[in-house]
Amino acid sequence: MGLYLRPTTLEVALDALHARALTIVAGGTDFYPARVGQPLTDDVLDIQGIAGLRGIQERAIDFRIGATTTWTDILDSALPPLFDGLKLAAREVGGAQIQNAGTICGNICNASPAADGVPALLALDASVELCSAAGVEIVPLAEFVLGNRRIRRLPHQLVTAVIVPKPAGRAAGHFMKLGARRYLVISIVMAAATIEVDRSGGIAEARVAVGACSPVARRLPALEADLRGTKVDGRIGRVVDAAHLGVLAPIDDVRGSAEYRVDAALVVVRRLLDELGSLL
Ligand SMILES: Cc1cc2nc3c(=O)[nH]c(=O)nc-3n(C[C@H](O)[C@H](O)[C@H](O)COP(=O)(O)OP(=O)(O)OC[C@H]3O[C@@H](n4cnc5c(N)ncnc54)[C@H](O)[C@@H]3O)c2cc1C
């Protein structure tokens, strides 16, 4: 077994990352299953003991979700309807044991195309906070996840939080996942949306993201543009047409063919928006 470090302060963790190559471990629910049957040779930086990295803080213009905040912490937090989509995604990440151990930052850093947290956070316009001994960098999530298992993180940087901006007006989020069965399943398609409503009940801002249909979950900018200005109701899903999904590039795999994924994504996005529209 390699080195196992479990610092209690961020400063010690960042100094350790600066000094040598270390594999970061949070909840370990992606890290350990990827190494089943193999000796653990990595030099590990376990970040779970670091004070102040866990929990959600509401600040003047945003919410800051610390790196060791688990899916269960998100479910147990009193958060505005903006976060309803993220909470629904949290409920869909494995079972209760996985939700108790797994972190939201671990989910985005693992960068699986099927990571349920990524579309939910893209729909929240989230950014990633990276810290190193040299300072802090804030990177939009869309620029942070580069591809399948690829993220924009330098070896000496630690992801310390995800940051969600506060919307200008009334807003709510939603999330929907399609798998081969109802629970405990890897997504075939998942979609998330946030809608901000103006005073007259029109859509001021819409963000819609689809996961598991491209190497990285993608926002649907053409759909978002067509939704803007539409009166919000339980039938806004009718705005969606196949051309809006043109940015997706699904693959065939054991869970579904590329063709099926595109058809399913169309249905999921329409239903997601209808349900969200009826809630607002
Ligand atoms: C049975 C089972 C079911 C699952 N079901 C789902 C599911 O339905 N949907 C889903 O999306 N996922 C699922 N997962 C995957 C996993 O639980 C989640 O991705 C979880 O959020 C990972 O968080 P973690 O803290 O355990 O990450 P870890 O395993 O600790 O880390 C994951 C990766 O991120 C890196 N990392 C972690 N934290 C940081 C940080 N702060 N800074 C830099 N790098 C970091 C690690 O180096 C590692 O590469 C499942 C896993 C299991 C075992």
The ligand as a Tripos MOL2 file, in Angstrom:
@<TRIPOS>MOLECULE
LIG
   53    58     1     0     0
SMALL
NO_CHARGES

@<TRIPOS>ATOM
      1 C1        -23.2900    0.9400   -5.9480 C.3       1 LIG1
      2 C2        -23.0050    2.2970   -6.5570 C.ar      1 LIG1
      3 C3        -24.0410    2.9830   -7.1610 C.ar      1 LIG1
      4 C4        -23.7930    4.2290   -7.7430 C.ar      1 LIG1
      5 N1        -24.8510    4.8730   -8.3610 N.ar      1 LIG1
      6 C5        -24.6340    6.0820   -8.9440 C.ar      1 LIG1
      7 C6        -25.7080    6.7380   -9.6200 C.ar      1 LIG1
      8 O1        -26.8420    6.2610   -9.6840 O.2       1 LIG1
      9 N2        -25.4360    7.9420  -10.2150 N.ar      1 LIG1
     10 C7        -24.1940    8.5070  -10.1680 C.ar      1 LIG1
     11 O2        -24.0170    9.5970  -10.7070 O.2       1 LIG1
     12 N3        -23.1670    7.9000   -9.5230 N.ar      1 LIG1
     13 C8        -23.3430    6.7010   -8.9250 C.ar      1 LIG1
     14 N4        -22.3060    6.0680   -8.2880 N.ar      1 LIG1
     15 C9        -20.9710    6.6930   -8.3210 C.3       1 LIG1
     16 C10       -20.5630    7.4850   -7.0410 C.3       1 LIG1
     17 O3        -21.2400    7.0530   -5.8970 O.3       1 LIG1
     18 C11       -20.7720    8.9900   -7.1970 C.3       1 LIG1
     19 O4        -20.1220    9.4570   -8.3560 O.3       1 LIG1
     20 C12       -20.2840    9.7800   -5.9590 C.3       1 LIG1
     21 O5        -20.8590   11.0660   -5.9490 O.3       1 LIG1
     22 C13       -18.7580    9.8900   -5.9090 C.3       1 LIG1
     23 O6        -18.3810   10.6400   -4.7640 O.3       1 LIG1
     24 P1        -17.2110   10.1540   -3.7800 P.3       1 LIG1
     25 O7        -17.0770   11.2130   -2.7550 O.co2     1 LIG1
     26 O8        -17.4720    8.7740   -3.2820 O.co2     1 LIG1
     27 O9        -15.9860   10.1550   -4.7840 O.3       1 LIG1
     28 P2        -14.5750    9.4000   -4.6420 P.3       1 LIG1
     29 O10       -14.7360    7.9600   -4.9960 O.co2     1 LIG1
     30 O11       -13.9490    9.7180   -3.3480 O.co2     1 LIG1
     31 O12       -13.7720   10.1630   -5.7960 O.3       1 LIG1
     32 C14       -14.1630   10.0760   -7.1500 C.3       1 LIG1
     33 C15       -13.1210   10.7390   -8.0450 C.3       1 LIG1
     34 O13       -13.1060   12.1470   -7.8230 O.3       1 LIG1
     35 C16       -11.8330   12.5730   -7.3330 C.3       1 LIG1
     36 N5        -12.1260   13.5400   -6.2770 N.ar      1 LIG1
     37 C17       -13.0240   13.3830   -5.2660 C.ar      1 LIG1
     38 N6        -13.1270   14.5160   -4.5570 N.ar      1 LIG1
     39 C18       -12.2600   15.3930   -5.1160 C.ar      1 LIG1
     40 C19       -11.9180   16.7410   -4.8220 C.ar      1 LIG1
     41 N7        -12.5030   17.4230   -3.8160 N.pl3     1 LIG1
     42 N8        -11.0040   17.3560   -5.5960 N.ar      1 LIG1
     43 C20       -10.4270   16.7000   -6.6360 C.ar      1 LIG1
     44 N9        -10.7150   15.4320   -6.9700 N.ar      1 LIG1
     45 C21       -11.6260   14.7820   -6.2140 C.ar      1 LIG1
     46 C22       -11.1300   11.3240   -6.8570 C.3       1 LIG1
     47 O14        -9.7310   11.4360   -6.9950 O.3       1 LIG1
     48 C23       -11.7060   10.2640   -7.7890 C.3       1 LIG1
     49 O15       -11.0340   10.2970   -9.0280 O.3       1 LIG1
     50 C24       -22.4920    4.8080   -7.6920 C.ar      1 LIG1
     51 C25       -21.4490    4.1200   -7.0410 C.ar      1 LIG1
     52 C26       -21.7000    2.8770   -6.4890 C.ar      1 LIG1
     53 C27       -20.5740    2.1470   -5.8120 C.3       1 LIG1
@<TRIPOS>BOND
     1     1     2 1
     2     2     3 ar
     3     2    52 ar
     4     3     4 ar
     5     4     5 ar
     6     4    50 ar
     7     5     6 ar
     8     6     7 ar
     9     6    13 1
    10     7     8 2
    11     7     9 ar
    12     9    10 ar
    13    10    11 2
    14    10    12 ar
    15    12    13 ar
    16    13    14 ar
    17    14    15 1
    18    14    50 ar
    19    15    16 1
    20    16    17 1
    21    16    18 1
    22    18    19 1
    23    18    20 1
    24    20    21 1
    25    20    22 1
    26    22    23 1
    27    23    24 1
    28    24    25 2
    29    24    26 1
    30    24    27 1
    31    27    28 1
    32    28    29 2
    33    28    30 1
    34    28    31 1
    35    31    32 1
    36    32    33 1
    37    33    34 1
    38    33    48 1
    39    34    35 1
    40    35    36 1
    41    35    46 1
    42    36    37 ar
    43    36    45 ar
    44    37    38 ar
    45    38    39 ar
    46    39    40 ar
    47    39    45 ar
    48    40    41 1
    49    40    42 ar
    50    42    43 ar
    51    43    44 ar
    52    44    45 ar
    53    46    47 1
    54    46    48 1
    55    48    49 1
    56    50    51 ar
    57    51    52 ar
    58    52    53 1
@<TRIPOS>SUBSTRUCTURE
     1 LIG1         1 GROUP 0 **** ****
